[in-house]
Amino acid sequence: MNAPSELNHEEVLRIKLEVLKRQHRDLDDAIAALQERATGDALQLQRLKKQKLVLKDQIARIEDELTPDIIA
């Protein structure tokens, strides 16, 4: 059995998933704030959106790993 200070692989993935989802929401907020400003920097907006897509891919990868495959 794991010692209280040790996390198994699934627990680590779940924690990482929550962190990534929080970062994704933060990027949503940052993008919305930048779009509301009339002087929004288009290049910065593009970078934030690209970073958001990368996070989305990482989230999907972890969710796939956490979800067991069901063979029909």
mmCIF file of the N, C-alpha and C atoms, coordinates in Angstrom:
data_MODEL
# 
_entry.id   MODEL 
# 
loop_
_atom_site.group_PDB 
_atom_site.id 
_atom_site.type_symbol 
_atom_site.label_atom_id 
_atom_site.label_alt_id 
_atom_site.label_comp_id 
_atom_site.label_asym_id 
_atom_site.label_entity_id 
_atom_site.label_seq_id 
_atom_site.pdbx_PDB_ins_code 
_atom_site.Cartn_x 
_atom_site.Cartn_y 
_atom_site.Cartn_z 
_atom_site.occupancy 
_atom_site.B_iso_or_equiv 
_atom_site.pdbx_formal_charge 
_atom_site.auth_seq_id 
_atom_site.auth_comp_id 
_atom_site.auth_asym_id 
_atom_site.auth_atom_id 
_atom_site.pdbx_PDB_model_num 
ATOM 1   N N  . MET A 1 1  ? 0.839   -1.190 0.000   1.00 0.00 ? 1  MET A N  1 
ATOM 2   C CA . MET A 1 1  ? 0.000   0.000  0.000   1.00 0.00 ? 1  MET A CA 1 
ATOM 3   C C  . MET A 1 1  ? 0.876   1.243  0.000   1.00 0.00 ? 1  MET A C  1 
ATOM 4   N N  . ASN A 1 2  ? 0.446   2.280  -0.662  1.00 0.00 ? 2  ASN A N  1 
ATOM 5   C CA . ASN A 1 2  ? 1.215   3.521  -0.751  1.00 0.00 ? 2  ASN A CA 1 
ATOM 6   C C  . ASN A 1 2  ? 1.255   4.238  0.583   1.00 0.00 ? 2  ASN A C  1 
ATOM 7   N N  . ALA A 1 3  ? 2.400   4.823  0.868   1.00 0.00 ? 3  ALA A N  1 
ATOM 8   C CA . ALA A 1 3  ? 2.516   5.675  2.049   1.00 0.00 ? 3  ALA A CA 1 
ATOM 9   C C  . ALA A 1 3  ? 1.683   6.928  1.798   1.00 0.00 ? 3  ALA A C  1 
ATOM 10  N N  . PRO A 1 4  ? 1.210   7.599  2.856   1.00 0.00 ? 4  PRO A N  1 
ATOM 11  C CA . PRO A 1 4  ? 0.364   8.783  2.664   1.00 0.00 ? 4  PRO A CA 1 
ATOM 12  C C  . PRO A 1 4  ? 1.003   9.869  1.805   1.00 0.00 ? 4  PRO A C  1 
ATOM 13  N N  . SER A 1 5  ? 2.321   9.953  1.797   1.00 0.00 ? 5  SER A N  1 
ATOM 14  C CA . SER A 1 5  ? 2.977   11.016 1.036   1.00 0.00 ? 5  SER A CA 1 
ATOM 15  C C  . SER A 1 5  ? 3.168   10.655 -0.436  1.00 0.00 ? 5  SER A C  1 
ATOM 16  N N  . GLU A 1 6  ? 2.875   9.398  -0.796  1.00 0.00 ? 6  GLU A N  1 
ATOM 17  C CA . GLU A 1 6  ? 3.057   8.967  -2.180  1.00 0.00 ? 6  GLU A CA 1 
ATOM 18  C C  . GLU A 1 6  ? 1.720   8.957  -2.913  1.00 0.00 ? 6  GLU A C  1 
ATOM 19  N N  . LEU A 1 7  ? 1.754   9.407  -4.158  1.00 0.00 ? 7  LEU A N  1 
ATOM 20  C CA . LEU A 1 7  ? 0.557   9.391  -4.993  1.00 0.00 ? 7  LEU A CA 1 
ATOM 21  C C  . LEU A 1 7  ? 0.755   8.362  -6.093  1.00 0.00 ? 7  LEU A C  1 
ATOM 22  N N  . ASN A 1 8  ? -0.312  7.650  -6.418  1.00 0.00 ? 8  ASN A N  1 
ATOM 23  C CA . ASN A 1 8  ? -0.180  6.722  -7.539  1.00 0.00 ? 8  ASN A CA 1 
ATOM 24  C C  . ASN A 1 8  ? -0.309  7.490  -8.851  1.00 0.00 ? 8  ASN A C  1 
ATOM 25  N N  . HIS A 1 9  ? -0.083  6.817  -9.937  1.00 0.00 ? 9  HIS A N  1 
ATOM 26  C CA . HIS A 1 9  ? -0.059  7.450  -11.262 1.00 0.00 ? 9  HIS A CA 1 
ATOM 27  C C  . HIS A 1 9  ? -1.393  8.140  -11.571 1.00 0.00 ? 9  HIS A C  1 
ATOM 28  N N  . GLU A 1 10 ? -2.499  7.469  -11.253 1.00 0.00 ? 10 GLU A N  1 
ATOM 29  C CA . GLU A 1 10 ? -3.814  8.039  -11.549 1.00 0.00 ? 10 GLU A CA 1 
ATOM 30  C C  . GLU A 1 10 ? -4.063  9.313  -10.734 1.00 0.00 ? 10 GLU A C  1 
ATOM 31  N N  . GLU A 1 11 ? -3.655  9.323  -9.478  1.00 0.00 ? 11 GLU A N  1 
ATOM 32  C CA . GLU A 1 11 ? -3.830  10.518 -8.641  1.00 0.00 ? 11 GLU A CA 1 
ATOM 33  C C  . GLU A 1 11 ? -3.011  11.694 -9.182  1.00 0.00 ? 11 GLU A C  1 
ATOM 34  N N  . VAL A 1 12 ? -1.807  11.405 -9.614  1.00 0.00 ? 12 VAL A N  1 
ATOM 35  C CA . VAL A 1 12 ? -0.952  12.446 -10.190 1.00 0.00 ? 12 VAL A CA 1 
ATOM 36  C C  . VAL A 1 12 ? -1.605  13.014 -11.452 1.00 0.00 ? 12 VAL A C  1 
ATOM 37  N N  . LEU A 1 13 ? -2.147  12.129 -12.292 1.00 0.00 ? 13 LEU A N  1 
ATOM 38  C CA . LEU A 1 13 ? -2.813  12.580 -13.519 1.00 0.00 ? 13 LEU A CA 1 
ATOM 39  C C  . LEU A 1 13 ? -4.034  13.431 -13.199 1.00 0.00 ? 13 LEU A C  1 
ATOM 40  N N  . ARG A 1 14 ? -4.799  13.050 -12.190 1.00 0.00 ? 14 ARG A N  1 
ATOM 41  C CA . ARG A 1 14 ? -5.994  13.820 -11.829 1.00 0.00 ? 14 ARG A CA 1 
ATOM 42  C C  . ARG A 1 14 ? -5.621  15.218 -11.322 1.00 0.00 ? 14 ARG A C  1 
ATOM 43  N N  . ILE A 1 15 ? -4.548  15.297 -10.554 1.00 0.00 ? 15 ILE A N  1 
ATOM 44  C CA . ILE A 1 15 ? -4.087  16.604 -10.071 1.00 0.00 ? 15 ILE A CA 1 
ATOM 45  C C  . ILE A 1 15 ? -3.605  17.456 -11.232 1.00 0.00 ? 15 ILE A C  1 
ATOM 46  N N  . LYS A 1 16 ? -2.812  16.846 -12.122 1.00 0.00 ? 16 LYS A N  1 
ATOM 47  C CA . LYS A 1 16 ? -2.318  17.572 -13.289 1.00 0.00 ? 16 LYS A CA 1 
ATOM 48  C C  . LYS A 1 16 ? -3.474  18.041 -14.167 1.00 0.00 ? 16 LYS A C  1 
ATOM 49  N N  . LEU A 1 17 ? -4.501  17.197 -14.288 1.00 0.00 ? 17 LEU A N  1 
ATOM 50  C CA . LEU A 1 17 ? -5.677  17.542 -15.076 1.00 0.00 ? 17 LEU A CA 1 
ATOM 51  C C  . LEU A 1 17 ? -6.369  18.776 -14.503 1.00 0.00 ? 17 LEU A C  1 
ATOM 52  N N  . GLU A 1 18 ? -6.516  18.835 -13.195 1.00 0.00 ? 18 GLU A N  1 
ATOM 53  C CA . GLU A 1 18 ? -7.148  19.997 -12.570 1.00 0.00 ? 18 GLU A CA 1 
ATOM 54  C C  . GLU A 1 18 ? -6.327  21.268 -12.787 1.00 0.00 ? 18 GLU A C  1 
ATOM 55  N N  . VAL A 1 19 ? -5.013  21.148 -12.692 1.00 0.00 ? 19 VAL A N  1 
ATOM 56  C CA . VAL A 1 19 ? -4.134  22.303 -12.917 1.00 0.00 ? 19 VAL A CA 1 
ATOM 57  C C  . VAL A 1 19 ? -4.272  22.800 -14.360 1.00 0.00 ? 19 VAL A C  1 
ATOM 58  N N  . LEU A 1 20 ? -4.262  21.874 -15.309 1.00 0.00 ? 20 LEU A N  1 
ATOM 59  C CA . LEU A 1 20 ? -4.390  22.246 -16.723 1.00 0.00 ? 20 LEU A CA 1 
ATOM 60  C C  . LEU A 1 20 ? -5.739  22.884 -17.011 1.00 0.00 ? 20 LEU A C  1 
ATOM 61  N N  . LYS A 1 21 ? -6.798  22.348 -16.405 1.00 0.00 ? 21 LYS A N  1 
ATOM 62  C CA . LYS A 1 21 ? -8.128  22.937 -16.608 1.00 0.00 ? 21 LYS A CA 1 
ATOM 63  C C  . LYS A 1 21 ? -8.191  24.351 -16.034 1.00 0.00 ? 21 LYS A C  1 
ATOM 64  N N  . ARG A 1 22 ? -7.545  24.561 -14.897 1.00 0.00 ? 22 ARG A N  1 
ATOM 65  C CA . ARG A 1 22 ? -7.511  25.898 -14.301 1.00 0.00 ? 22 ARG A CA 1 
ATOM 66  C C  . ARG A 1 22 ? -6.757  26.864 -15.213 1.00 0.00 ? 22 ARG A C  1 
ATOM 67  N N  . GLN A 1 23 ? -5.623  26.409 -15.753 1.00 0.00 ? 23 GLN A N  1 
ATOM 68  C CA . GLN A 1 23 ? -4.853  27.249 -16.670 1.00 0.00 ? 23 GLN A CA 1 
ATOM 69  C C  . GLN A 1 23 ? -5.677  27.562 -17.925 1.00 0.00 ? 23 GLN A C  1 
ATOM 70  N N  . HIS A 1 24 ? -6.430  26.582 -18.410 1.00 0.00 ? 24 HIS A N  1 
ATOM 71  C CA . HIS A 1 24 ? -7.272  26.767 -19.583 1.00 0.00 ? 24 HIS A CA 1 
ATOM 72  C C  . HIS A 1 24 ? -8.331  27.838 -19.315 1.00 0.00 ? 24 HIS A C  1 
ATOM 73  N N  . ARG A 1 25 ? -8.967  27.772 -18.135 1.00 0.00 ? 25 ARG A N  1 
ATOM 74  C CA . ARG A 1 25 ? -9.964  28.790 -17.768 1.00 0.00 ? 25 ARG A CA 1 
ATOM 75  C C  . ARG A 1 25 ? -9.324  30.167 -17.638 1.00 0.00 ? 25 ARG A C  1 
ATOM 76  N N  . ASP A 1 26 ? -8.130  30.208 -17.055 1.00 0.00 ? 26 ASP A N  1 
ATOM 77  C CA . ASP A 1 26 ? -7.423  31.489 -16.914 1.00 0.00 ? 26 ASP A CA 1 
ATOM 78  C C  . ASP A 1 26 ? -7.121  32.093 -18.280 1.00 0.00 ? 26 ASP A C  1 
ATOM 79  N N  . LEU A 1 27 ? -6.727  31.250 -19.227 1.00 0.00 ? 27 LEU A N  1 
ATOM 80  C CA . LEU A 1 27 ? -6.463  31.734 -20.579 1.00 0.00 ? 27 LEU A CA 1 
ATOM 81  C C  . LEU A 1 27 ? -7.747  32.240 -21.231 1.00 0.00 ? 27 LEU A C  1 
ATOM 82  N N  . ASP A 1 28 ? -8.853  31.552 -20.979 1.00 0.00 ? 28 ASP A N  1 
ATOM 83  C CA . ASP A 1 28 ? -10.157 32.020 -21.472 1.00 0.00 ? 28 ASP A CA 1 
ATOM 84  C C  . ASP A 1 28 ? -10.420 33.437 -20.992 1.00 0.00 ? 28 ASP A C  1 
ATOM 85  N N  . ASP A 1 29 ? -10.194 33.656 -19.698 1.00 0.00 ? 29 ASP A N  1 
ATOM 86  C CA . ASP A 1 29 ? -10.418 34.983 -19.112 1.00 0.00 ? 29 ASP A CA 1 
ATOM 87  C C  . ASP A 1 29 ? -9.482  36.022 -19.728 1.00 0.00 ? 29 ASP A C  1 
ATOM 88  N N  . ALA A 1 30 ? -8.222  35.653 -19.900 1.00 0.00 ? 30 ALA A N  1 
ATOM 89  C CA . ALA A 1 30 ? -7.241  36.580 -20.461 1.00 0.00 ? 30 ALA A CA 1 
ATOM 90  C C  . ALA A 1 30 ? -7.585  36.934 -21.906 1.00 0.00 ? 30 ALA A C  1 
ATOM 91  N N  . ILE A 1 31 ? -8.014  35.938 -22.668 1.00 0.00 ? 31 ILE A N  1 
ATOM 92  C CA . ILE A 1 31 ? -8.392  36.171 -24.068 1.00 0.00 ? 31 ILE A CA 1 
ATOM 93  C C  . ILE A 1 31 ? -9.614  37.088 -24.130 1.00 0.00 ? 31 ILE A C  1 
ATOM 94  N N  . ALA A 1 32 ? -10.596 36.816 -23.286 1.00 0.00 ? 32 ALA A N  1 
ATOM 95  C CA . ALA A 1 32 ? -11.809 37.649 -23.266 1.00 0.00 ? 32 ALA A CA 1 
ATOM 96  C C  . ALA A 1 32 ? -11.463 39.091 -22.893 1.00 0.00 ? 32 ALA A C  1 
ATOM 97  N N  . ALA A 1 33 ? -10.607 39.262 -21.907 1.00 0.00 ? 33 ALA A N  1 
ATOM 98  C CA . ALA A 1 33 ? -10.221 40.610 -21.482 1.00 0.00 ? 33 ALA A CA 1 
ATOM 99  C C  . ALA A 1 33 ? -9.476  41.337 -22.596 1.00 0.00 ? 33 ALA A C  1 
ATOM 100 N N  . LEU A 1 34 ? -8.609  40.615 -23.292 1.00 0.00 ? 34 LEU A N  1 
ATOM 101 C CA . LEU A 1 34 ? -7.838  41.216 -24.374 1.00 0.00 ? 34 LEU A CA 1 
ATOM 102 C C  . LEU A 1 34 ? -8.750  41.593 -25.545 1.00 0.00 ? 34 LEU A C  1 
ATOM 103 N N  . GLN A 1 35 ? -9.747  40.765 -25.811 1.00 0.00 ? 35 GLN A N  1 
ATOM 104 C CA . GLN A 1 35 ? -10.670 41.047 -26.908 1.00 0.00 ? 35 GLN A CA 1 
ATOM 105 C C  . GLN A 1 35 ? -11.571 42.234 -26.591 1.00 0.00 ? 35 GLN A C  1 
ATOM 106 N N  . GLU A 1 36 ? -11.868 42.436 -25.319 1.00 0.00 ? 36 GLU A N  1 
ATOM 107 C CA . GLU A 1 36 ? -12.722 43.559 -24.928 1.00 0.00 ? 36 GLU A CA 1 
ATOM 108 C C  . GLU A 1 36 ? -12.012 44.899 -25.105 1.00 0.00 ? 36 GLU A C  1 
ATOM 109 N N  . ARG A 1 37 ? -10.699 44.871 -24.938 1.00 0.00 ? 37 ARG A N  1 
ATOM 110 C CA . ARG A 1 37 ? -9.947  46.118 -25.111 1.00 0.00 ? 37 ARG A CA 1 
ATOM 111 C C  . ARG A 1 37 ? -9.846  46.434 -26.593 1.00 0.00 ? 37 ARG A C  1 
ATOM 112 N N  . ALA A 1 38 ? -10.126 47.656 -26.933 1.00 0.00 ? 38 ALA A N  1 
ATOM 113 C CA . ALA A 1 38 ? -10.064 48.073 -28.333 1.00 0.00 ? 38 ALA A CA 1 
ATOM 114 C C  . ALA A 1 38 ? -8.630  48.020 -28.864 1.00 0.00 ? 38 ALA A C  1 
ATOM 115 N N  . THR A 1 39 ? -7.664  48.151 -27.964 1.00 0.00 ? 39 THR A N  1 
ATOM 116 C CA . THR A 1 39 ? -6.258  48.160 -28.376 1.00 0.00 ? 39 THR A CA 1 
ATOM 117 C C  . THR A 1 39 ? -5.618  46.784 -28.209 1.00 0.00 ? 39 THR A C  1 
ATOM 118 N N  . GLY A 1 40 ? -6.444  45.733 -28.205 1.00 0.00 ? 40 GLY A N  1 
ATOM 119 C CA . GLY A 1 40 ? -5.927  44.377 -28.013 1.00 0.00 ? 40 GLY A CA 1 
ATOM 120 C C  . GLY A 1 40 ? -4.854  44.026 -29.036 1.00 0.00 ? 40 GLY A C  1 
ATOM 121 N N  . ASP A 1 41 ? -3.767  43.470 -28.553 1.00 0.00 ? 41 ASP A N  1 
ATOM 122 C CA . ASP A 1 41 ? -2.642  43.078 -29.391 1.00 0.00 ? 41 ASP A CA 1 
ATOM 123 C C  . ASP A 1 41 ? -2.983  41.774 -30.110 1.00 0.00 ? 41 ASP A C  1 
ATOM 124 N N  . ALA A 1 42 ? -3.115  41.832 -31.421 1.00 0.00 ? 42 ALA A N  1 
ATOM 125 C CA . ALA A 1 42 ? -3.511  40.665 -32.207 1.00 0.00 ? 42 ALA A CA 1 
ATOM 126 C C  . ALA A 1 42 ? -2.502  39.526 -32.078 1.00 0.00 ? 42 ALA A C  1 
ATOM 127 N N  . LEU A 1 43 ? -1.223  39.842 -32.041 1.00 0.00 ? 43 LEU A N  1 
ATOM 128 C CA . LEU A 1 43 ? -0.198  38.809 -31.924 1.00 0.00 ? 43 LEU A CA 1 
ATOM 129 C C  . LEU A 1 43 ? -0.283  38.128 -30.565 1.00 0.00 ? 43 LEU A C  1 
ATOM 130 N N  . GLN A 1 44 ? -0.470  38.905 -29.511 1.00 0.00 ? 44 GLN A N  1 
ATOM 131 C CA . GLN A 1 44 ? -0.596  38.332 -28.176 1.00 0.00 ? 44 GLN A CA 1 
ATOM 132 C C  . GLN A 1 44 ? -1.860  37.471 -28.091 1.00 0.00 ? 44 GLN A C  1 
ATOM 133 N N  . LEU A 1 45 ? -2.923  37.929 -28.700 1.00 0.00 ? 45 LEU A N  1 
ATOM 134 C CA . LEU A 1 45 ? -4.170  37.177 -28.718 1.00 0.00 ? 45 LEU A CA 1 
ATOM 135 C C  . LEU A 1 45 ? -3.982  35.832 -29.425 1.00 0.00 ? 45 LEU A C  1 
ATOM 136 N N  . GLN A 1 46 ? -3.275  35.859 -30.538 1.00 0.00 ? 46 GLN A N  1 
ATOM 137 C CA . GLN A 1 46 ? -2.992  34.635 -31.288 1.00 0.00 ? 46 GLN A CA 1 
ATOM 138 C C  . GLN A 1 46 ? -2.162  33.662 -30.450 1.00 0.00 ? 46 GLN A C  1 
ATOM 139 N N  . ARG A 1 47 ? -1.164  34.174 -29.746 1.00 0.00 ? 47 ARG A N  1 
ATOM 140 C CA . ARG A 1 47 ? -0.318  33.325 -28.889 1.00 0.00 ? 47 ARG A CA 1 
ATOM 141 C C  . ARG A 1 47 ? -1.128  32.688 -27.763 1.00 0.00 ? 47 ARG A C  1 
ATOM 142 N N  . LEU A 1 48 ? -2.006  33.480 -27.150 1.00 0.00 ? 48 LEU A N  1 
ATOM 143 C CA . LEU A 1 48 ? -2.834  32.955 -26.060 1.00 0.00 ? 48 LEU A CA 1 
ATOM 144 C C  . LEU A 1 48 ? -3.769  31.864 -26.568 1.00 0.00 ? 48 LEU A C  1 
ATOM 145 N N  . LYS A 1 49 ? -4.341  32.070 -27.740 1.00 0.00 ? 49 LYS A N  1 
ATOM 146 C CA . LYS A 1 49 ? -5.240  31.067 -28.307 1.00 0.00 ? 49 LYS A CA 1 
ATOM 147 C C  . LYS A 1 49 ? -4.487  29.783 -28.646 1.00 0.00 ? 49 LYS A C  1 
ATOM 148 N N  . LYS A 1 50 ? -3.273  29.924 -29.147 1.00 0.00 ? 50 LYS A N  1 
ATOM 149 C CA . LYS A 1 50 ? -2.462  28.752 -29.461 1.00 0.00 ? 50 LYS A CA 1 
ATOM 150 C C  . LYS A 1 50 ? -2.105  28.000 -28.182 1.00 0.00 ? 50 LYS A C  1 
ATOM 151 N N  . GLN A 1 51 ? -1.746  28.737 -27.144 1.00 0.00 ? 51 GLN A N  1 
ATOM 152 C CA . GLN A 1 51 ? -1.422  28.126 -25.851 1.00 0.00 ? 51 GLN A CA 1 
ATOM 153 C C  . GLN A 1 51 ? -2.649  27.400 -25.292 1.00 0.00 ? 51 GLN A C  1 
ATOM 154 N N  . LYS A 1 52 ? -3.820  27.994 -25.481 1.00 0.00 ? 52 LYS A N  1 
ATOM 155 C CA . LYS A 1 52 ? -5.066  27.382 -25.020 1.00 0.00 ? 52 LYS A CA 1 
ATOM 156 C C  . LYS A 1 52 ? -5.313  26.057 -25.749 1.00 0.00 ? 52 LYS A C  1 
ATOM 157 N N  . LEU A 1 53 ? -5.033  26.015 -27.047 1.00 0.00 ? 53 LEU A N  1 
ATOM 158 C CA . LEU A 1 53 ? -5.192  24.773 -27.815 1.00 0.00 ? 53 LEU A CA 1 
ATOM 159 C C  . LEU A 1 53 ? -4.232  23.684 -27.333 1.00 0.00 ? 53 LEU A C  1 
ATOM 160 N N  . VAL A 1 54 ? -3.011  24.082 -27.009 1.00 0.00 ? 54 VAL A N  1 
ATOM 161 C CA . VAL A 1 54 ? -2.032  23.122 -26.492 1.00 0.00 ? 54 VAL A CA 1 
ATOM 162 C C  . VAL A 1 54 ? -2.542  22.532 -25.177 1.00 0.00 ? 54 VAL A C  1 
ATOM 163 N N  . LEU A 1 55 ? -3.060  23.396 -24.302 1.00 0.00 ? 55 LEU A N  1 
ATOM 164 C CA . LEU A 1 55 ? -3.610  22.921 -23.032 1.00 0.00 ? 55 LEU A CA 1 
ATOM 165 C C  . LEU A 1 55 ? -4.786  21.976 -23.275 1.00 0.00 ? 55 LEU A C  1 
ATOM 166 N N  . LYS A 1 56 ? -5.642  22.323 -24.240 1.00 0.00 ? 56 LYS A N  1 
ATOM 167 C CA . LYS A 1 56 ? -6.795  21.482 -24.551 1.00 0.00 ? 56 LYS A CA 1 
ATOM 168 C C  . LYS A 1 56 ? -6.342  20.093 -24.990 1.00 0.00 ? 56 LYS A C  1 
ATOM 169 N N  . ASP A 1 57 ? -5.291  20.027 -25.799 1.00 0.00 ? 57 ASP A N  1 
ATOM 170 C CA . ASP A 1 57 ? -4.751  18.743 -26.238 1.00 0.00 ? 57 ASP A CA 1 
ATOM 171 C C  . ASP A 1 57 ? -4.200  17.945 -25.057 1.00 0.00 ? 57 ASP A C  1 
ATOM 172 N N  . GLN A 1 58 ? -3.490  18.622 -24.154 1.00 0.00 ? 58 GLN A N  1 
ATOM 173 C CA . GLN A 1 58 ? -2.944  17.946 -22.981 1.00 0.00 ? 58 GLN A CA 1 
ATOM 174 C C  . GLN A 1 58 ? -4.066  17.421 -22.083 1.00 0.00 ? 58 GLN A C  1 
ATOM 175 N N  . ILE A 1 59 ? -5.113  18.223 -21.916 1.00 0.00 ? 59 ILE A N  1 
ATOM 176 C CA . ILE A 1 59 ? -6.264  17.802 -21.111 1.00 0.00 ? 59 ILE A CA 1 
ATOM 177 C C  . ILE A 1 59 ? -6.904  16.562 -21.733 1.00 0.00 ? 59 ILE A C  1 
ATOM 178 N N  . ALA A 1 60 ? -7.105  16.587 -23.035 1.00 0.00 ? 60 ALA A N  1 
ATOM 179 C CA . ALA A 1 60 ? -7.727  15.452 -23.728 1.00 0.00 ? 60 ALA A CA 1 
ATOM 180 C C  . ALA A 1 60 ? -6.875  14.191 -23.582 1.00 0.00 ? 60 ALA A C  1 
ATOM 181 N N  . ARG A 1 61 ? -5.557  14.329 -23.685 1.00 0.00 ? 61 ARG A N  1 
ATOM 182 C CA . ARG A 1 61 ? -4.658  13.187 -23.556 1.00 0.00 ? 61 ARG A CA 1 
ATOM 183 C C  . ARG A 1 61 ? -4.777  12.555 -22.167 1.00 0.00 ? 61 ARG A C  1 
ATOM 184 N N  . ILE A 1 62 ? -4.799  13.397 -21.137 1.00 0.00 ? 62 ILE A N  1 
ATOM 185 C CA . ILE A 1 62 ? -4.889  12.885 -19.768 1.00 0.00 ? 62 ILE A CA 1 
ATOM 186 C C  . ILE A 1 62 ? -6.261  12.255 -19.531 1.00 0.00 ? 62 ILE A C  1 
ATOM 187 N N  . GLU A 1 63 ? -7.316  12.896 -20.020 1.00 0.00 ? 63 GLU A N  1 
ATOM 188 C CA . GLU A 1 63 ? -8.658  12.332 -19.859 1.00 0.00 ? 63 GLU A CA 1 
ATOM 189 C C  . GLU A 1 63 ? -8.771  10.980 -20.554 1.00 0.00 ? 63 GLU A C  1 
ATOM 190 N N  . ASP A 1 64 ? -8.151  10.844 -21.725 1.00 0.00 ? 64 ASP A N  1 
ATOM 191 C CA . ASP A 1 64 ? -8.156  9.564  -22.425 1.00 0.00 ? 64 ASP A CA 1 
ATOM 192 C C  . ASP A 1 64 ? -7.424  8.487  -21.614 1.00 0.00 ? 64 ASP A C  1 
ATOM 193 N N  . GLU A 1 65 ? -6.334  8.880  -20.988 1.00 0.00 ? 65 GLU A N  1 
ATOM 194 C CA . GLU A 1 65 ? -5.558  7.933  -20.190 1.00 0.00 ? 65 GLU A CA 1 
ATOM 195 C C  . GLU A 1 65 ? -6.325  7.517  -18.937 1.00 0.00 ? 65 GLU A C  1 
ATOM 196 N N  . LEU A 1 66 ? -7.101  8.419  -18.375 1.00 0.00 ? 66 LEU A N  1 
ATOM 197 C CA . LEU A 1 66 ? -7.854  8.130  -17.165 1.00 0.00 ? 66 LEU A CA 1 
ATOM 198 C C  . LEU A 1 66 ? -9.139  7.342  -17.440 1.00 0.00 ? 66 LEU A C  1 
ATOM 199 N N  . THR A 1 67 ? -9.639  7.446  -18.671 1.00 0.00 ? 67 THR A N  1 
ATOM 200 C CA . THR A 1 67 ? -10.875 6.761  -19.038 1.00 0.00 ? 67 THR A CA 1 
ATOM 201 C C  . THR A 1 67 ? -10.534 5.382  -19.575 1.00 0.00 ? 67 THR A C  1 
ATOM 202 N N  . PRO A 1 68 ? -11.054 4.348  -18.927 1.00 0.00 ? 68 PRO A N  1 
ATOM 203 C CA . PRO A 1 68 ? -10.742 2.991  -19.407 1.00 0.00 ? 68 PRO A CA 1 
ATOM 204 C C  . PRO A 1 68 ? -11.378 2.720  -20.761 1.00 0.00 ? 68 PRO A C  1 
ATOM 205 N N  . ASP A 1 69 ? -10.681 1.955  -21.581 1.00 0.00 ? 69 ASP A N  1 
ATOM 206 C CA . ASP A 1 69 ? -11.211 1.570  -22.893 1.00 0.00 ? 69 ASP A CA 1 
ATOM 207 C C  . ASP A 1 69 ? -12.318 0.537  -22.692 1.00 0.00 ? 69 ASP A C  1 
ATOM 208 N N  . ILE A 1 70 ? -13.441 0.751  -23.354 1.00 0.00 ? 70 ILE A N  1 
ATOM 209 C CA . ILE A 1 70 ? -14.539 -0.190 -23.278 1.00 0.00 ? 70 ILE A CA 1 
ATOM 210 C C  . ILE A 1 70 ? -14.673 -0.845 -24.643 1.00 0.00 ? 70 ILE A C  1 
ATOM 211 N N  . ILE A 1 71 ? -14.482 -2.141 -24.650 1.00 0.00 ? 71 ILE A N  1 
ATOM 212 C CA . ILE A 1 71 ? -14.571 -2.892 -25.906 1.00 0.00 ? 71 ILE A CA 1 
ATOM 213 C C  . ILE A 1 71 ? -16.009 -3.381 -26.050 1.00 0.00 ? 71 ILE A C  1 
ATOM 214 N N  . ALA A 1 72 ? -16.635 -3.000 -27.158 1.00 0.00 ? 72 ALA A N  1 
ATOM 215 C CA . ALA A 1 72 ? -18.049 -3.383 -27.366 1.00 0.00 ? 72 ALA A CA 1 
ATOM 216 C C  . ALA A 1 72 ? -18.161 -4.793 -27.839 1.00 0.00 ? 72 ALA A C  1 
# 
